Amino acid sequence: MPGEATVADQILDMVRAHQDCTLDELIDRLQALNWSEVIVEVDRLSRLGRLRLTHTGTSFLTKLHAL
């Protein structure tokens, strides 16, 4: 459907709005998505260099990758 945000768009928008949120917080905020959808897309975005995950010891922080 035209105008419908993709999973990637929803994730990137949420990370823009909530800088340095953890992966768990991201999953909680994207309640319309299944946690596995978020994990798979975060992995894909990370591999593409659009999103950066930083391990903090107990969690992962999400950040937009500066291009």
C-alpha positions in Angstrom: 0.0 0.0 0.0 1.3 3.4 -0.9 2.2 5.6 2.0 2.7 2.8 4.4 6.0 3.0 6.3 8.3 0.0 6.0 9.8 -1.8 9.0 13.1 -0.1 8.2 11.5 3.4 8.1 9.7 2.8 11.4 13.0 1.7 13.1 15.0 4.6 11.6 12.3 7.1 12.6 12.2 5.8 16.1 16.0 5.9 16.5 16.0 9.5 15.2 13.4 10.4 17.8 15.0 8.6 20.6 18.8 8.9 20.3 20.8 6.2 22.0 17.8 4.0 22.9 18.6 0.4 23.7 17.5 -2.5 21.5 15.0 -3.5 24.1 13.5 0.0 24.3 13.3 0.1 20.5 11.3 -3.2 20.5 9.0 -1.9 23.3 8.4 1.4 21.4 7.6 -0.4 18.1 4.6 -2.3 19.5 3.0 -2.8 16.1 5.9 -4.9 15.1 6.9 -8.4 16.3 10.2 -8.4 18.1 11.7 -10.8 15.5 10.8 -8.3 12.7 12.7 -5.6 14.6 15.8 -7.8 15.3 16.0 -9.0 11.6 15.7 -5.4 10.3 18.1 -3.9 12.8 20.6 -6.5 11.7 20.0 -5.7 8.0 20.3 -2.0 8.6 23.5 -2.5 10.6 25.0 -4.6 7.9 24.1 -1.8 5.4 25.8 0.8 7.6 22.6 2.7 8.2 22.4 1.9 11.9 25.1 1.2 14.5 24.7 -1.1 17.4 27.0 -0.7 20.4 27.3 -3.4 23.0 27.2 -1.9 26.5 27.8 -5.1 28.5 24.2 -5.6 29.4 22.4 -4.4 26.2 22.9 -2.8 22.8 22.5 0.9 22.1 21.1 1.9 18.7 22.4 4.9 16.8 22.1 6.3 13.3 25.3 5.8 11.4 26.8 9.1 10.4 27.3 8.9 6.6 
